[in-house]
């Protein structure tokens, strides 16, 4: 789920992380109660600053996708079907925009 995080993209790393989690929750890949990797584990595995992971987890918590529990970790919350549906549409639109941008970079006009 996080293997394609790319520091060379214009999208900040914390937003890439948050997008991956939102998409995983929306599609059911992550279910309520599932634990996310600890900040230390995530940062070490992906060789990024732990503050970046904390920022992503805070965004997800503000959006109601996860809950951070002191001393135990960060866990996926149950979200309504309307939220999951809206997130799937958001992710699909982002994919289309990315595809069109890459096509334009190749000189193919939509």
C-alpha positions in Angstrom: 0.0 0.0 0.0 2.8 2.4 0.8 5.5 1.1 -1.6 4.8 3.7 -4.3 5.4 6.7 -2.1 7.6 9.0 -4.2 9.5 12.0 -2.9 10.0 13.3 -6.4 6.3 13.9 -6.9 4.9 17.4 -6.4 2.5 16.0 -3.8 4.0 16.2 -0.3 4.9 12.8 1.3 2.5 13.3 4.2 -0.4 13.8 1.7 0.7 10.7 -0.3 0.6 8.7 2.9 -2.8 10.0 3.9 -4.2 9.4 0.4 -3.1 5.8 0.5 -4.7 5.2 3.8 -8.0 6.9 2.8 -8.1 4.8 -0.4 -7.4 1.6 1.6 -10.2 2.5 4.0 -12.6 3.4 1.1 -12.0 0.1 -0.7 -12.1 -2.1 2.5 -8.4 -3.0 2.3 -8.1 -1.5 5.7 -10.9 -2.3 8.1 -12.1 -0.7 11.4 -9.7 -1.7 14.1 -6.7 -2.4 11.9 -3.5 -0.9 13.2 -1.3 1.3 11.0 2.4 0.9 11.3 4.0 2.9 14.1 5.5 6.2 13.2 9.0 4.8 13.9 8.4 1.6 11.8 6.9 3.6 8.9 9.6 6.2 8.9 12.4 3.7 9.1 11.0 1.4 6.5 10.4 4.2 4.0 13.4 6.3 5.0 11.5 9.4 5.7 11.3 11.8 8.6 9.1 10.6 11.4 7.5 14.1 11.6 6.2 13.5 8.0 4.4 10.3 9.2 3.0 12.1 12.3 1.7 14.9 10.0 -0.1 12.3 7.8 -1.6 10.5 10.8 -2.8 13.8 12.2 -4.5 14.6 9.0 -6.2 11.2 8.9 -7.3 11.7 12.5 -8.8 15.1 11.7 -10.6 13.6 8.7 -12.1 10.8 10.9 -10.3 7.9 9.3 -8.1 6.9 12.2 -7.8 7.2 15.9 -4.4 7.7 17.7 -4.3 5.9 21.1 -1.5 7.0 23.4 1.0 4.2 23.9 -0.8 1.7 21.7 -0.8 3.1 18.1 -3.0 4.4 15.4 -6.1 2.5 14.4 -8.6 2.7 11.5 -12.0 3.9 12.5 -15.3 2.8 11.0 -16.5 5.3 8.4 -19.9 5.6 6.8 -20.6 4.2 3.4 -21.2 7.8 2.1 -17.6 8.7 3.2 -16.2 5.6 1.6 -18.1 6.3 -1.6 -17.0 10.0 -1.7 -13.4 8.9 -1.1 -13.5 6.4 -3.9 -14.7 9.1 -6.3 -12.0 11.5 -5.1 -9.3 8.9 -5.6 -10.7 8.0 -9.1 -10.6 11.7 -10.1 -7.0 12.0 -8.8 -6.0 9.0 -11.0 -7.6 10.5 -14.1 -5.9 13.9 -13.5 -2.6 12.1 -13.1 -3.1 10.1 -16.2 -4.0 13.2 -18.2 -1.0 15.0 -16.8 1.3 12.2 -17.8 -0.2 11.9 -21.2 0.3 15.7 -21.8 3.9 15.3 -20.7 4.3 12.8 -23.4 2.8 15.1 -25.9 -0.5 13.4 -26.2 -3.3 15.9 -26.0 -6.6 14.7 -24.4 
